[in-house]
Structure formats: structure tokens, C-alpha cells
């Protein structure tokens, strides 16, 4: 695993811990990822609140004005970051059903949402996916039904990682 991947995973794990403290049923939350040494250099008053590990460790800055809108991918396609932002991450919750039930899900989006929401086999998950300007991407996920298990991988929610990477170009 590359150093960039390890750095990204550490930042995503910190975001996941931060988001988890507020419990479940949260809106999507967007974070800029900035090298901690650069952040301290630009904002010396933050130095007391930040711990710089390796020179390229990342600090997350929540974008409190982020609103998901009707379409996640359309919203992300309108976001651009300044050059000082090394990457970004998104935390969001989704409900899903086992793949065997895919054929039963209505094609109408509103009806599908209602069907999944009320289905007894529904699983709720929180994912935190991030991307860096160099193309590094990773995701972490936690199921509500297994709160002590954190899953992850480079190809965890690849479409979302690609959309996040697009905000950095």
C-alpha cells in the first residue's frame, strides 16, 4: 500500500470517527482534505488544535454549507477546490437490500425509496469515500447492524470516488 493511500485512509478513519459521534440518520457531509503542515503554515492559530504527524498528513475541513441536492453526482459535478486542497471526502448514509431482491425494487425512484425504506431485509450503511489529486482513492464503510466492523478498500464505492476525483480537476 502506498504512503498516499495510508495517509488518505488515516484521514478517512478520522472523518468516520467524527461523523459517528453524531449517530445515524445524518445528511451527507463533505470535507476538504488539506495537508496539515500547509494548514498550520496558512493558519498558525490552528496549530494548537492540530497534530502534524508525517509531513504529508491530512486534516479534514468540513464544508458546513454543503447541501446534497436532488442528485449527488450533479451536485459534485459543480464543485471545484482551490489548489491548496489536496483531496476531498464525502460521508453519507444509504439503505440497501440484498442483491437477490433487485428484481422486486420498483423502477420509479420515489416508489423504490419507499420500498427499500420499509423492507425488513434493509441494511443501513455509512460510507466515507475520499480522493486525492494524484488519483489515490479509498473508502470506508460501516453497517448499522455491525457497528464494530469497519470495511474498506481502494475500490469501495468506485463511482463516488471517481466523482470526488472530478471535483479536484
N, C-alpha and C positions, 0 to 999 in steps of 0.2 A: 504494500500500500504506500502511495506517495506521501511525502510530507504535506503537500497541499490538501490531500484527502483527509489526513489526520487532523489538520488544522480546521477544515470545514466540519468534520464530524464533531470535534470539541465544541465549536460554536453552535451547531445544531442541537447537541445534547444540552447545552446551557439554555438555549431558547425553549426546548421541550420542558425542562425543569421549571423555567419561569412561567410558561403558559399553563403547565399542570397545576401550579399553585392556585390558580383561579377555578379549578374544577372543569367540568364538562359543560356543553351547550354554550360555547363561545363563538363569536363571529370569527371569520378569517382575520389573521393578523400578519402584517407584512413588516419585515425587518431589513434594514441596510446592514451590510457586514463591512466593517472598516478595520483596517489594520490597527491594532491597539497602540503601537508606537506612533503612528501617524495621528491618531485621535488625540493622544496626550500632547503631541507637539502642537497641534492646532488648537486644542482646548486644555491648557495647563490646569485649569481649575478642576477638571475631571480626574486628574492623576490620583487623587486620594481615594477615588471610588473605583478605580480600575487597577487590575493586576496584570502587568505585562509579563507574560511567560516568555516564550521564544520571541525573537524579533518580529516574526510574522503572525503572531496570534491575532485572532479576530475578536472584535467587540461588536455586539449587535445593538442597533438603534431602532427601536420600534417606531414605525410610521403611524402615529396615532390618528392621523386624518384619513387613513386608508379605509375605503368603502368598497366592498366586493362588487356591488352592482349586480345586474342580471346575468352577466356572462363572465366567468372567471378569466377565460382566455382573452376576451375582448378588453377587459379591464387591464390585464397585464400587458397587452399589446400597446397600451397608451402610456406606459411608464418608462421613463428614462432616468438614469442615475448619473450624477456628476462623476468625473474621473477619480475622485478621492474614495469612491465606494468600490471596494474590491469584489463584492458579491452581494447577494441578497438571499433571503429565505422567507418562506411562507408557511405559517401554521394554520391548518384548517381541519375541521371535523367533517366526516362523511359517514353515511349509513350505507350498508351494502347487504346483499343476500348471497347465499352460496350460488355458484355458477349453475347448478342444476335447476335453479328457479328462473333463469334468464328468460326462458320462453313464456313464462307467466306474467312478466312485467309488462304493463300496458305501454303502448308506443307514445301516447300523449304524455308530455313531461309532467304536467300537474298531477295526472292520474298515477303516473309511475312513482312520483314522490310520495303520494298518499299511500300507495300500495306498499312501498318499502317501509315507510314510517310505521305502519301498523302491522307488519308481518311478524309472526312470532319467532322466525329464524333470523331476524335482522341482527346485524353486528354493527356496532358503532366504533369508529376508529378516529384517532387524531394522527395526522401526519405532519411532519416538519421537513420540508424539502428545501434544499439550498443549491446555489450555483455560484461559481466564481468566474471572473473574467477570462481566465485561462481555459475554461471549458470543464473544469472539475465540477462534478455534481454528486450529490448524495441525498439520501432521505432516511428518515427515522419514522417509525410508527408504533402506536400503542393501541391495543384494543381495550375498550371499556371493560369487557368481560375477563381480561387478563392484565390488570393494571401493573403488575410487577414485571412484565415482559416488554422489552424494547426491541423491536425488529429494525433492520436497516440494510441498506445496500446501495451500490452505485446506480443501479437501475430501478430503484424504488420510486414508483410513480414517474416514469421517464417523460411522459408528456408534460407534466407540470414542471419538471426540471428544465426541459427544453424551453418552455415558455418563460421561465425565470431567466434563463441564459439570454433569451431575446431582449430582455429589459436592459441588459448590460452592454448591448452593441450600439 
